[in-house]
Every structure is written in C-alpha cells, then in structure tokens.
Amino acid sequence: MQQPKKYDADWIARYYRRRPWEAIARVFKILWFLGGFLLRMVLDDWFHQSEKNKLKRASELRHTLTRLGPTFIKVGQALSTRPDLVRKDYLEELIKLQDRLPPFDTAIAFNIIERELGRSIEELYREISPHPVAAASLGQVYRAFLHTGEEVAVKVQRPNLLPVISRDLYLMRWAAGWMAPWLPLNMGHDLTLIVDEFGTKLFEEIDYLNEGRNAERFAANFQDDPTVKVPAIYWRYASSRVLTLEWINGYKLNDTENIRALGFDPNAIVEIGVVSGLRQLLEFGFFHADPHPGNLFATLDGRMAFIDFGMMDQLDERTKETLAASVVHLINKDYYALADDFITLGFLAPGTEIEPIIPALEKVLGKAMDESVGNFNFKTITDEFSELMFDYPFRVPAKFSLIIRSLVTQEGLALSLDPNFKIVEIAYPYVAQRLLKGESPAMRSRLLEVLFKDGKFQWQRLENMLGIARSGGNFDLLPTAQLGLQYLLSKEGLYLRNQLLLALTEGDRLHTEEVGRLWHLVKDEIQPARLFDVALSALSSK
C-alpha cells in the first residue's frame, strides 16, 4: 500500500472504495467489541442499572478501546479531552487510558531498523539492548551505544502501522459522516473535521523525521533556558520509521523517591514544567501536546527533560493574543468580553447570542475567581464546563483539545505529587510578568485593558499585578520598569502618558495614597544606582 506520508482523507477513501473487502473484517471486529459494550449499556438502561454500573461501563470502554489497538487507544486519549463529546464519568476513566501495548518481536524490530537505515545492527550500534526498554501503541524503544561512544535511545515503529491506522481512520470518518445528522448540534458539529484533525496529528506522530524536526525546533525555543533539557537527534541513524536520539539519564516525574535521593524537590521540577508549558503557549505558540509522566523526566542535574515530540501543535499570533486577552478578561471578570474571546477562539460559533451564556460563565468562573488565586483548580473548571457543554452551544475546537489535554495532564501529575499543588499559583505570576513586561504591542494592549476600565486608571489592579508577579520569586522589576519607561516616552505611549496624568489628578486630588502603596510594594527592589541606569538607558533609546 503506497500512500502519501501526510494524511489525505480523499486518497484513503478512494483506496478502500476500490477494495471494500480489506475493511470488512475490521468492521466485524469493531462491531463485536463496541457492539457488546453498547448492548450491555442498553441492558443496564432496561433494567434500571445505569447509575449502579456507570463506573463499571466506563472502565469497560477503556479496556475495549485498548483491545481494538493503536488507533482506538489514541481515540480514547483524544476523547478524554473532549467534555463536549463525553460524559464526565467517562472522561475520568478515559483519562487513565495508558498509551501502552505489549512489545512486538525484537527480531522484527531489528529487521525494520536494518531495512530503514540500510546497514546491519552491528554496523549501526556498538551495543543494543536485546529487549525493548519501553513499548507504546505506536512503537517501542531500545537502549544502545553508537560506535563513537554516545548512549542513545532507538525508537522503532510497529510493523504495518500506516495501513492499520489508515483503515481505521477511513471507517471512523465514514461513521462520523453517517452519525453527525442524528447527534445534537454541539456533538455533531463538524464531526468529520474532528476525525480529519485527529488523522492529521496521528500521521504526523508516526513520521519520525517530523518528530526529529519538532525536537530541534523545541530545543531552539528553549536554548537560553538552563532548566529545560531536550535530547539531541542523530540524523545519520534516522528515517520515517526509526529515530535515534540522545539517551536521557533521569527519573520519571512520578518517581519522587529517586528524585529526592538526588537532592531535588519534585514539586520544583514540576514548576519548571508548568512555566515551560506557559511559555510554549503564550511566547512560542509551538507546544508539546502529550506531556504525560512517561514523556517528562527529572535529569540527574535537576533539569526537566522533554521527550517524544510526535504530538505537537502550533498557535498563530492571533490565537496567542486572544488567549492573553482571555486571561485579562478573566482577571477583570469581564464575561461579555470573555464570551467574545470564546467566539474568536472557536469555542462558540460566530453569531451565537451570548446574553443567555453570561450567567453560566459567571456561575462557573465567577466562583473560582472570588476565591483566592491559590484555590483555582483547572481540572475543576474543565469538569464544570463539561456540564455546560450539554446546555449551551459550547464546543471544543480540535486544536484546543490538545491544549486542554496538556494543561490537565500537567496539573494532574502535579496533584499526584502534591495534593495541595495549585497550578495557578505558578501560572498567574508568569502571566502577570508577561503583561507587565509588555514586550510586544499585543501584550502592551492587553496590559492597558487591565489597567483601565471605563477610561479610569485601576490602581488596585496594578498593585495586585505587581504583587502577583513578585510572588513568582524570579521577577526583576527594573528591566520591566525600563521597558515601561521606554514605552511611555515613545509615540505609542502618548495615550498612556495622558491617562496617567489624569489618573494622578482624578477627582481634583493627587492620588498620593495609591502611589505610596505602590512605592511600599517595590521600594526594596529600587536601588538608586540601578534606577539611574534604567532611566538613562530609557532616555538614550528614545
């Protein structure tokens, strides 16, 4: 089966329409497993046992998807991030779905390596483990040494994977087109497009050359970050089905005992992961979409190592700016603007009447924002939103299902290490710092949205943001002050200069009390010599 390396739904459909017999056996197997599961659900309903057996059935669904193989395991993982498609009790079970299968025969794996790389195992590697050290749904990994001495991981794809996945995607797309008209709007909306997005990402994930390129791009983004480690790629030993990369010595993040034995705090390393995740979304727009414990390691020198760059995604500038805006509107409790952000991001369809939705947003998000920042729990918010999905026309765009998966996975990992962990205690300082630094016109625009409401300067908000930013522990005020002063002195900052003058004299009085509170907040960081240097630098760059 010679088919394109990239997902092409039309090509796959033409292939199987000409060879329907190749799909028939798979259809019977799928119907046997899924049909038996659905029959048990119907019997539960007939005998009024649905509530009693719902957790049992959710567990059965997870095991059924596992037995159906790699594509369905991936489907289960994708569905675990879709509260608009799956009930809450099933979501909780699917989140547990492990991307693992028994390993395939090493002789077959070595044959694939030799065929793909054009040399014998002995010529390629000085030494290689006789059995895989890890096995997943799409491939397995061996530990080896190159003849030049480097310790490497050799990733080998499962045999015949592309035809198996293509056949399953063809059947899924056919089923999606058939079922969509019978489903509620928010469930049936663009169901074939969801399958296509899933297929595109799955094809990218099984192209190991694409994974290697992703790893190098990710490494370039974090080249100046000493806390993040990315394995090097050995391109002479790589193909679309075999990837040789630097071996990472360390421990999985949930191996807290060994991490502490190295002298490191597991929670501190998880914090590195959270901040690096925010940088991926809000700075680079290029993010790792599968940060489960098997893909994250604490290295022997205390860094966070990322591996497995098959599932990545890219956010455009408009999406990054809208995400920043939504954070601002959430902080400001501006639910009308937040609803507009949801339309821009695709969570609500264009033209959706937002008036009836505002009370629901206030109910879900207002309660969370009324509590302290430290009590904000992302998992709780997504769970409550999953209930709203069936009452309001919310939907989760396929791209954002990967973001949600990333955030929920990171928070879940952190909570497994520390039940008191609060992701927002780390996220808020980072977002506040990004806004205060105002390194781009978009970020400066969002900062102005925070600082002004109805044309009036919000002193309390600035005070709160400074306090939150400083709580991150690594926020240096003076470089931020330099950026701010440069902006104030620029043509772009004319509006802000005028507004600040008005704010200082608003209500026919000087706002010395507010200025005094801000000074008390930052005075310990203001050293005269550094302050003079900042002012001089800002003036010279004018």
Disulfide bonds with the S-S distance in Angstrom:
none
